[in-house]
Amino acid sequence: MLSNEGKPMYALKYSDNYIILPSALGFELRGNIKATELDFGKTISKTDSKPSRYFNDHFKVVNIYRDSFDQTWNPVWGEESEIRNHYNELLVDLVHSETSERMSIRFRLYNDGVGFRYEFPGNQNLNYFVIKEELTEFALADDYFAWWLPGDYDTQEYEYVESRISQVPKHFQNAISGNSSQTPFSINGVQTSLLMKTDSGLYVNIHEAALIDYPCMHLLVNPRKKVLVSHLTPDAQGWKGYMQTPCSTPWRTVQVTPSAETMLDSRLILNLNEPCAYDDVSWIHPVKYMGVWWEMISGAGSWAYTSDYPSVKLGKIDYAQAEPNGRHSANNENVRKYIDFASANGFDALLVEGWNIGWEDWADCSKDYVFDFQTPYPDFDLEALNEYARTKGIKLMMHHETSSSVRNYERHMEDAYALMNQYGYDAVKSGYVGDILPRGEHHYGQWMVNHYLHAVTQAARHRIMVNAHEAVRPTGLCRTYPNLIGNESARGTEYQAFGGTQPNHVTILPFTRLNGGPMDFTPGIFQMDLSTFTNNTSKVNATIANQLGLYVTMYSPLQMAADLPRHYAQFMDAFQFIKDVALDWSESRYLQAEPGDYVVIARKAKNSGQWFLGGVTDEQQRTFDLALDFLEPDCNYEATIYRDAPDADYRTNPQAYEIVKQTVSREDIISITAAPGGGFAVSFDALN
Amino acid sequence: MLSNEGKPMYALKYSDNYIILPSALGFELRGNIKATELDFGKTISKTDSKPSRYFNDHFKVVNIYRDSFDQTWNPVWGEESEIRNHYNELLVDLVHSETSERMSIRFRLYNDGVGFRYEFPGNQNLNYFVIKEELTEFALADDYFAWWLPGDYDTQEYEYVESRISQVPKHFQNAISGNSSQTPFSINGVQTSLLMKTDSGLYVNIHEAALIDYPCMHLLVNPRKKVLVSHLTPDAQGWKGYMQTPCSTPWRTVQVTPSAETMLDSRLILNLNEPCAYDDVSWIHPVKYMGVWWEMISGAGSWAYTSDYPSVKLGKIDYAQAEPNGRHSANNENVRKYIDFASANGFDALLVEGWNIGWEDWADCSKDYVFDFQTPYPDFDLEALNEYARTKGIKLMMHHETSSSVRNYERHMEDAYALMNQYGYDAVKSGYVGDILPRGEHHYGQWMVNHYLHAVTQAARHRIMVNAHEAVRPTGLCRTYPNLIGNESARGTEYQAFGGTQPNHVTILPFTRLNGGPMDFTPGIFQMDLSTFTNNTSKVNATIANQLGLYVTMYSPLQMAADLPRHYAQFMDAFQFIKDVALDWSESRYLQAEPGDYVVIARKAKNSGQWFLGGVTDEQQRTFDLALDFLEPDCNYEATIYRDAPDADYRTNPQAYEIVKQTVSREDIISITAAPGGGFAVSFDALN
């Protein structure tokens, strides 16, 4: 609809009640740049009028198209094997009454929400333009309760704040914790996906889908009006999006569901992404992995090989002559031990961080040539270890920490991927720690959004799967590019070694961070007291049963068992669940959930048909009565239940669990109690 | 020396007279960034104290070393085959009395000036640091007369202003003309190499040598004190240089000579660069070339293939289906004609611009994926034309216009160079028109300085020679990287088609722009009235004899005959000089020169030993009496003199020339009159 001034507006109702009140749409654009060939014949001239102009009113409707769509598609991997994409579409073609510039707005209305995007047709007055700001409003019908992260151009690695939307500015400063790169831009800023709840019990989630070559969207809260307005990540000069028609923005999404469980069941974000871009996906597969990683994160080992140098210039020093620091974890002997353990327990892969030269001074130096991604340390025999892993039936997983020196990464990318092909690596964990080079660009700006996808598509040419850490938050692109098997893009388990994370964190992530795609959360910590093996005083705020539950509640085709082999060796009966649990599913059932409190999910493995169940709670002890009606009819199962011991508590007794087996069928209801910071996991083995 | 406050100072005298009065040295640095490993064991923390601090006082002298050096080296190509590098060296090791940070200053004193640089040893308190500004002063002993270009972060393509140094601010605004990317930063700013003249007749030139991974230096004029102070090109955030010890700055140079001719003979800049970095230089050679270029620059043809599209997305449109615009110069038929003409006249190569898709909207759109450097237009048969050229004994020269979308260029660079190898191209003209992407970076900042050299060294891996236009001004790097056979980096002949350039321009460039390395000036225009073949009303401000003289006065191993074959065909007797003139020299004699007025040079060809002579004048008619005492003894020569006709004038009669032959020997003095905007050229053929 258009206001009297020709302002495009929209609103969203659920069962006749406004969820989003009439809200404005549009842009503020930079003054046009002359888009024609430089007039070399006469004199060099350039028109670059910097003042901005509003592009959110004086529109007329030219055409309205309506359509509907109903198709079921099969993801390469996912929470279910079939996803129904069913929507009614409304396309409104607009023309600006003064400039004759054309813009369309496409709405797709689903049972669980709406997605809309701006489209700019080609062959018109508007060829190139620069977005100063997107002015998409989300006028909330009330002061919704929200689970929010403080808005930031460079990190998502915060803990959630629970408050009314109007209270965001009040709590903002306290929500900021330290990070290697962070740019909180306004005390009114929040991140998406933003989960909210109405007083009538509806769940509302604002996010975006298919973020490609466009800056990531944040939301600015107007606390008095309860209006959220889009705020795009700027470039080094403060401009947002550089656009060439024909083009469109990502989808802006509002999911609305009557319950928390149905919110978890929403596939709206994936549905708004394009189908798979690859003809051949045979090389893409789920990966269960261990890693030479937690021992460095916890402080027991180091990525760096030597302490000889206060700073390192690659190619200018001879590591073979350097004194080893004695703490370098990625050494042949240690890696072989991990390979042995991972192989013996059926894992697919072993990540090794710190294998390549440069870790002595990699972080926060604005260092351009920080890594070459190709040269191993003297004590890491690239060829021999890969061969050893091969004989043991597993793969090594490559690690490319870029230190956010992105030009350097792109300069070496082709050779680095070729090296992976040479030695048989088929997956890479990449990282973007620290401030972005080129300086002034942000992790979530258009420049970097372009890069992340470039890295994924270039990897696909080499049949390599990508798990990017510190990259922009996922928006469902894994549908189109399923070799993007994981992302971090939120506060992961590593923070349990950086001072800890509250137990409720994992009860919120499935609604927010996972809305856009899987997270490499790296669960599975069994030794919660890091001081037992390091001088790190951090405690992991979880029980062992909680850690097991995460393998089901935190969906990912890429799952890590993050702890050290020797810690698992102490609890092999509990470790059995990690060995057994599937990674890819034909069905998922969201049994009980409330953000910030608990999440319980059952899933059916795609190939075996085996059911698994997992649950986590926050700092409260909770008892769940769980109907097993998802199980197949006429079948009995042996349920192996991994649960907190009665005296378990994440603060005082995190390793107390018990494993019980009982015969169950779909008629049964089982009752499981999760300790504070606890959880549970169940595997079901069909008996007949 | 150090002042009482521990400020490092220097001064320069010539024959007991101060050229540079005592002048301060040092830096303003950004507050240190913590350079150690992130403390992952406990909590993520980053120390990034932004305030700056001065690093130009409180120094103590720790050591002073003196040395001398005298060695003769042979450039791969050049104005002479042997260059003597003879200097006395003074190295002063300093330590900061408060921070214990160490810095050294190395001076090299030559007969024709001084070079000095800052060096930062490794293994000390200072590992990583960020330069906010370099504070190198050049306190002039008087208000020198100067030939200067207005300071700019993005272009050097201005005309020179002649004034006293104190008058720079007054003339600055008038010195600015339009450019596709320009950032004049201060009315007190001037570029280097800055040529000056003292009232006592000494010539003084301030420049820099060996600019590697550091921002290009400009100079800020204090008009009252006559002090020049360094001003580095900033990055997007305003910082200048990101440094890691051990490291050093480029050399800051002050050349001082008793005459203009000896200034042209100075090799100080080359001598301060490192020796050749390549073991094998057999693939590097001088190139005389023509180009499918002037017809587009003048407006007679176009780089673009079609006018069908207001904007183009590579890979999204099918050029085979597009309507040709009928003006596309890089078409098979036209290119073959150029090949035929260039081959018949003994050229080595033919440049073809506009051969690759994307020229429909390449400029000034902040367009990331603007070219792929690999896909030809439908009417350019890459394989067939290269094969045709091969059968004709010449090579095609590749063209890579980047439109300053530098990430995009680097993403395609390897494939683009490989394509050149595949088809036999051994030289590329690259271009950086328009504002830099990443946005906020400048043509002369550290980010781009790093890129230009990256492009050159990557090209070397493919045995490719580079001629980069719009890149940073040369600082003698061609000694170290002799595949950098050319640069533009100044106002070239193209501006004669953009409204014109004053005749005195070419009498200044040899002292300034060419001080750092050869220029692809693209001389050789014979048809001065562009309206005879275009609707361009620009006039080329030169006579034909002037254009011939440039092949000797503007030294370059890469020389173009820039005009159209059909224009040369009208004057084949004059064209003979372009065919004959050598590109590489064993000796050069700077016979008569005064910046802004005239330059006359004689050179001896490296292999044949043949002598050539060339001269150019400004808008004044001048008669030169030239002693031929450079010729070999006991030998007579037939001198072929290409000179302006008596009635020639660049304004009214630019094509009037005469060619006379006379027998001469080293005892002779010949008298030649150059018309206003004119010049002359002479080739000497030994008769016995």
Contacts between the chains, C-beta under 8 A, distances in Angstrom:
chain1	res1	chain2	res2	distance
A	33	B	364	5.9
A	33	B	365	6.5
A	33	B	366	7.3
A	34	B	364	6.4
A	35	B	310	7.3
A	35	B	311	6.4
A	35	B	361	6.0
A	35	B	364	7.5
A	35	B	365	5.6
A	36	B	361	7.3
A	37	B	302	7.5
A	37	B	303	7.7
A	37	B	304	6.4
A	37	B	359	7.6
A	37	B	360	7.5
A	37	B	361	7.2
A	37	B	362	7.5
A	37	B	363	6.4
A	38	B	180	6.0
A	38	B	363	4.7
A	38	B	364	6.8
A	38	B	433	7.5
A	40	B	296	6.9
A	40	B	297	5.7
A	40	B	299	6.6
A	40	B	494	7.9
A	40	B	497	7.2
A	40	B	498	7.0
A	41	B	298	6.8
A	41	B	299	2.6
A	41	B	497	7.3
A	41	B	534	6.4
A	41	B	535	7.3
A	41	B	536	4.8
A	42	B	299	7.3
A	42	B	498	6.9
A	42	B	499	7.1
A	42	B	536	6.3
A	42	B	537	7.6
A	42	B	538	7.2
A	43	B	178	6.4
A	43	B	498	5.1
A	43	B	499	4.9
A	44	B	178	5.0
A	44	B	179	5.8
A	44	B	180	5.7
A	44	B	498	5.6
A	45	B	178	5.5
A	46	B	178	7.1
A	46	B	179	7.9
A	46	B	180	5.7
A	46	B	364	5.6
A	48	B	364	7.4
A	122	B	310	7.5
A	122	B	311	7.0
A	123	B	309	7.8
A	123	B	310	6.2
A	124	B	310	7.6
A	127	B	310	4.9
A	127	B	311	4.1
A	127	B	361	7.1
A	127	B	365	7.8
A	128	B	311	6.5
A	128	B	361	7.7
A	128	B	365	4.4
A	128	B	366	7.3
A	128	B	367	7.2
A	130	B	366	6.9
A	178	B	43	6.4
A	178	B	44	5.1
A	178	B	45	5.5
A	178	B	46	7.0
A	179	B	44	5.9
A	179	B	46	7.8
A	180	B	38	6.0
A	180	B	44	5.7
A	180	B	46	5.6
A	181	B	46	7.9
A	213	B	368	7.9
A	235	B	438	7.8
A	235	B	439	5.3
A	235	B	440	7.2
A	236	B	236	3.5
A	236	B	237	6.9
A	236	B	438	6.7
A	236	B	439	5.7
A	236	B	440	3.6
A	236	B	441	7.9
A	237	B	236	6.9
A	237	B	439	5.2
A	237	B	440	4.9
A	239	B	439	7.1
A	242	B	366	4.7
A	242	B	367	7.7
A	242	B	368	7.3
A	244	B	311	5.6
A	244	B	313	6.6
A	244	B	365	6.9
A	244	B	367	6.4
A	245	B	311	6.6
A	296	B	40	6.9
A	297	B	40	5.7
A	298	B	41	6.8
A	299	B	40	6.6
A	299	B	41	2.6
A	299	B	42	7.3
A	302	B	37	7.5
A	303	B	37	7.8
A	304	B	37	6.5
A	309	B	123	7.8
A	310	B	35	7.4
A	310	B	122	7.5
A	310	B	123	6.2
A	310	B	124	7.6
A	310	B	127	4.9
A	311	B	35	6.4
A	311	B	122	7.0
A	311	B	127	4.1
A	311	B	128	6.5
A	311	B	244	5.6
A	311	B	245	6.6
A	313	B	244	6.6
A	359	B	37	7.6
A	360	B	37	7.6
A	361	B	35	5.9
A	361	B	36	7.4
A	361	B	37	7.3
A	361	B	127	7.1
A	361	B	128	7.7
A	362	B	37	7.6
A	363	B	37	6.4
A	363	B	38	4.7
A	364	B	33	5.9
A	364	B	34	6.5
A	364	B	35	7.4
A	364	B	38	6.9
A	364	B	46	5.6
A	364	B	48	7.4
A	365	B	33	6.5
A	365	B	35	5.5
A	365	B	127	7.8
A	365	B	128	4.4
A	365	B	244	6.9
A	366	B	33	7.3
A	366	B	128	7.4
A	366	B	130	6.9
A	366	B	242	4.7
A	367	B	128	7.2
A	367	B	242	7.7
A	367	B	244	6.4
A	368	B	213	8.0
A	368	B	242	7.3
A	368	B	450	6.7
A	407	B	407	6.9
A	407	B	410	7.0
A	410	B	407	7.0
A	410	B	410	6.3
A	410	B	411	6.3
A	411	B	410	6.3
A	411	B	454	7.3
A	414	B	414	6.4
A	433	B	38	7.5
A	438	B	235	7.8
A	438	B	236	6.7
A	438	B	438	4.1
A	438	B	440	7.8
A	438	B	441	6.3
A	438	B	447	6.2
A	439	B	235	5.3
A	439	B	236	5.7
A	439	B	237	5.2
A	439	B	239	7.1
A	440	B	235	7.2
A	440	B	236	3.6
A	440	B	237	4.9
A	440	B	438	7.8
A	440	B	440	5.3
A	441	B	236	7.8
A	441	B	438	6.3
A	447	B	438	6.2
A	450	B	368	6.7
A	454	B	411	7.4
A	494	B	40	7.7
A	497	B	40	7.1
A	497	B	41	7.2
A	498	B	40	6.9
A	498	B	42	6.8
A	498	B	43	5.0
A	498	B	44	5.6
A	499	B	42	7.0
A	499	B	43	4.8
A	534	B	41	6.5
A	535	B	41	7.3
A	536	B	41	4.7
A	536	B	42	6.2
A	537	B	42	7.4
A	538	B	42	7.0
